[in-house]
């Protein structure tokens, strides 16, 4: 039987450390958060998400045409779709800025937790084309999102999010 002795050197040591790091981190990147912990984690409020927020935006059928904001709202932990939740959306559009009353409105999620709102085309504000989406009614923790579009020419954006029960997580500030 022949035994080969490997002389440790800096290259072998660095490769070993790198391999151990990859093996240790790999499961986090390959599995979604809910598969790792067994529960769906709540979405974090985004910085700038509450900019120009005004509580109680009116219920609307649309805010124009040319762009569609949509998504699914789920409950943290179980991941079940949340129905009959009021979701507020506002954006800078060709009709004016985020403070323009005709650029903000609320919709209600359907039985499958889906929301959808047609909006006039989005224009960049502060250099980025973006929309704002908020949940701030009782029952779940307040959440403010500010998703950025890839281009001002985008015609739609799907923003799914997960809400934490208010009692378990408290209100979040944007």
N, C-alpha and C positions, 0 to 999 in steps of 0.2 A: 504494500500500500504506500502511495506517495502522498505526502502532505506538502501543500504549497503555502508558504507563509507570505502574506501580503504585507508589505512594509507600508505603514500608514504615512501618507504625506498630505500636504495641504489640499491638493486637488481631490483626493479620495474623501477627505473629511468634509469638504464643501459639498461634494456630490451627495454624501450621506445625509448631511443636514438638509439640503434642498429636497431630497427624496422624502425624508421624514416630514418635512413641512407640507409638501404636496399631499402625501397620504393623510395627514391630519386634517387638512382643509378640504380635501376633495369631496367628502360627503356633504359639506355645507353648500357647495356650489352645484352639485348634481341634483340635490333634492330640494324641492320648495320648502319654505319655512314650515308649512303645515305638516309635511311629511316627516320633518325632523322632530318636531315637538308633539305631533299628534293633534294639534289644534291650529286653526287659522289665526294668525296674528292680526291685530288691528292696524289699519293704515295710519301712518304718522302724518300729522299736519305739516304742510309744506311752508317753508319760509316765504312770506309775501302773499300767502293764500288769502289772508283777510283784507288785503289792500282794497280800499273803496267799498268795503262791505257795508250794507245797510240792512238791518233786520227786517223781516216780514215782506220780502219782495212778493208782488201779487202773483197769483196763479195765472199762467198764460198758455195759449195754444202754441204760439211760436214767437220768436223775436226777429222775424224776417225769414229769408230763404238764401241758400247758397252754402251753408255750413251746417253740419249736424254734430251735436254733442250727445253722446250716449254712453251707457255702461250698465253694470250690474252692481247692486249694493248687497253685501253679505254681512252676516253676524259673526263677530270674532268668536273663535272657539269652534262652534258647530259648522260654520260656513254656509248656513242655510240662507237662501235669498230673503231679503226683507221687503215686505210689501207695504204699500200705503204710507211710505215715508216721503216727506216734503224735501226736495232737493232744490237748492237755489243755484242759478247759473248767471254769470255776468261776464261781459267782455267788451273790449274796444272793437267797434266795427266800422264799416264804411259810413254808418249813420252818426257816429260820434264816439266819445270816450267811454270809459267804464262808468262814469257818474251819470251818463245819459239814462234817464228812466226807461226809455224804450229799449235799452240794451241789457236789462236785467229782468229776471222772472223766475218763478218757481214751477216745478212739475212734481208729480207724485209717482212713485215707483209702482209698477204693476204687480200682479200676483207672482211673477217670477223674479221680482226685485229689479226689473229693468226700468231705466229712465231714458228719455229721448227728448231733445229739444232742437228744433230748427232755428238757426240764427243767421243774421246777415253775415257776409264774409268778414272774417277776422282781419284786423290790421295790427301791425306791430305797435306796441306801447312800451316804452323804455327799451327799445331795440329788439324786443322779442315778440313774435305773435303768440299769444297765450289766452287761455280762458281761466275763469275762476269757478270753482264748484264748492258748495258748502252744504253741510248738514248742521243744523243748530236747533233742532226741536228737542223736546224732552224725550227721555227714554234711552238715548245713546249719547256718548261723549261728542261734544262739538268737534267738527272736522273742517278744515279749510285746505283746499287743494289749488295749486296754480300750475297745471300742466302746460308745457310749452310745445307748440306745434313744430314740426320739422321745417315747414315753410309757410309763408303767408298764403301760398296757393293751395294748401291742403283744404279739402272739402269736408273733412270729418275728423273726429277724434273720439276714440273709445277710452273711457276712464272708469275702470272697475275699482271699487274700494270696499274696505271692511270696517265696520263700526263696532266699537266696544260699548257694552252696556254702561250707562252713565254711572250707576252705583259702583260698578267694579273699577272704573277708570277715572272718573271725574271729568269735568269739562277741560278741553284743551284750548289754549289760546293760540291765535294765528299771528 
